Amino acid sequence: MLKSALAMAVIGFVAFAAAWPSLSQGLQRPAVSIEQATKIARDRGLIVIREIELDDGKWEVEGRNQSGEKRELHIDAGTGTVLRDERD
């Protein structure tokens, strides 16, 4: 029984070690922080930010401008370039 438990632990460790490179890629910080993305969105006229999330290398920001219009921005998380700015 001790041998089987040890074997399972070794198999689990090997599986985790094999998956580590792909797991660690998801933990890397984007070059453009959430604070910088927020500033970019505010500079583009959003005064209320409802939601901001990092997805597929871009910040997706939803909010409203001064006239109350719903807007959605996509900001490149590597460069800070606004990729999309449209009505939501």
Secondary structure, DSSP 8 states (H G I E B T S, - for coil): -HHHHHHHHHHHHHHHHHHHHHHHHTT---SS-HHHHHHHHHHTTEEEEEEEEEETTEEEEEEEETT--EEEEEEETTT--EEEEEE-
